[in-house]
Amino acid sequence: MRLLNACALFVTALGCSSAGTRTASGDTPPATTVSALDAPPAAVSLPPPPDDTEDRMRAATAIVPIGTNCLPREAPVPPRDRDESDDDEAPTPRTNGDSQRSFTLGQVDGAVVVCLHEDGDRPYVGLLACWNVDPNSGALTYRDVVPIPGRSFRVRLVHGCAYGYCLPSAADDLANSWAQIGWSTNRKAVAIGVRGNGMRVDLFDAGTKASRGPLPLEPNYGPSNSFLNFAFVEDLLLVTGIDAGPYAGVWSFSTTPTLLAADDPLRSTERMPDRDELLSVYSGGLSVLDDTHALLVETGLMSATVVDVIAHTRQITRRRGVPCSGFELEDFDFGNRSPKRGKCKAALKQLRSLRGAPFVQLASGEYLAAQITTASLVLVDSTTLVAKRTVPLARCKK
């Protein structure tokens, strides 16, 4: 695979296009033929926005060379939580300047795929490498470096663009901001959400890269503070946002002109489906199980809620028998090192290892999670939410 074919990979897998010329309004103009007399003055025209796909591919392959069938040894893990310092098995954090790396996990054409991402101060950071994974052995097989549909990941915008998708000119103040980018599971659309106070998400046609405008928002609905990431399942955008306290909710938005009805179950993803309580993914996470289902994980793995975007239903599974009080679980959310009873401490150790882990669902019905801190896969029973087996991912010897 050559770098010159990088955009071609996006064409094949996700509908990448070299199109992207912007007008002053930020829209991609239709292909039309005009005479010289009809053409606007040259001073009015804007230069084509940069398609940074090849630059990002070049930066990625400099870190993880093409054909590498193992996880780089220097790949760092996120800093350990404050309450992990008494865990002798917790790995020592490694860093790469100011960069950190993380995983996304998904299924593409029936294969389990894991992708490695980097964010930091280096230019063109983002997606580094992707592999097909053998869930039984942890063996990795290098594959085209193409984002997993449905999962957002962090990038730094360059001149307002990422992978050739450019924010409208009205958003020039965000030209070099950190953002989350993700492709829909149906490969029809791309979303770019700029992180910071409040929420701004722009939608694009995946094939033409033309702007579809901002995500329609509703008054008094959505995160009141910063948003973190999103899942893009079919035409539904599920957004994780932070609110007051150790709470992170998930709000759902239709990316079509038709907004979700007030009584639609998908419009209440920030609440428990079986009781009038908030559902916090603060110590859990948001995952894409397959092309039509998302998973909301609460406090490590105390509960898991499956969201079916086709049937518009939510189904929750609760973990039983965790020997911890409500106060101890709240401390777990806060990351406090308050004294814990022996049995609770052992239980939280396993929950902690799955904090923030992405999940997929295998054909067997079991969940598979990518454990970021130990670079391993964890097989989880989807009915009891108990971890059954851990499989280390292949690591490079050098």
C-alpha positions, 0 to 999 in steps of 0.5 A: 500500500502506498501513501498516494493511495491513502485517499483511495482507501477512504473512497473504497471503505467510507466514501472518501472523495477528493472533492471539497472546494468551499464557497464563501458560505462554506458549502460545496458547490455542485459541478456545473459548467459556466462561461467566462462571462458568467464566472465570478471575479477571481477575488471572490473565489476561495482556494480549495481547502486542504485535503490532509488525508495523505499528510495524516497517513504519512504521520501515522505510518512514520509511527506504525509502519505499514505491515506491522502485525503487533502493537508498538511497545512504546504505545503509552497507556492513559495515566492510572486513576488516583485509586489505582496506586495501591494496585501492584498489577497496574501498569506504569504509565508511559508517555510520548511527549504530551501525547496519549494513545487509545483504542477503538474497537469494532466489527468491519465485514465480520472481522473484529478490528482494533484501531490505535489513536494518538492525540497530542501536540504533534501535527496531523495526530489522530488515527495511527493504525488498524488491525484485524484481531483474533479474539482467541489469541490476540494476534493482529493482522495489519489492515488499511488504516481506515476509521471504524464506522460509528466510533468517533475519535479525537483529531486536531483540525488543520485549517478547519479540516480533518481528512478533507472534511472542512468546517464552514467558513463561519467556524474559522475561529475553530480552525485549529481546535481539538475535535471528534470525528466519526463516520456513520455505520451506514457510511453515508455521513460524517460528523465533526464535533468541536470540543469545549464549552457547549456543543457544536457538531457539523454534518457532512456527506461522506462521499462528496464531503459537502457540508450538510450544516450543523446538527439540529439542536433543541432548547434545554436538551443535551449536555449543559457542559462539555461534550466528550465523544459520540457514536454515529449509528445509522442516522442517530448521533449519540453524544456523551457529555459531562454535567455537574458532579461525577456524571456523564450522560448520553443524549441522542439526536436525529441527523435527519430533518425529522427530530426525535419525538418527545416520547421516543425512547431514544430521546431518553438515553440519559436516563435509566430505561427501567426507573426514573434515574439518571444513567451515568457513563462517567466510569463506563462508556459509550460503544457501538456493538454493531451497525444498528446497536449502541451500548451504554455502560454504567460505572465500570460494568454495573449495568449495560443498556443496549440501544436499538436504533431501528426498533427504537428500544432500550434494554438494560442488563444489571450486574448482580452480587457486587459487594459494594455499598452505594457510597463505595460505588460513588467513591469509585466514580469520583476516583477517591482512595477511601477505605474499601472492604476486601471483597468490594476492593477486589470487585472494583479492581475488575470494574476499574479495568473496564473503565472507558473500554470500547465493546463489541458483540460477537456472533456468540452473543458475548461482549468483547472489550478492549482493555486500554490500560493492559492492551488486552481483550476481555470476553464478557458474559452479556447476561451476567456482565462478568468477565470470563477471559482476558487475552493479551494483544500481540506486542512488538518485541522492539 
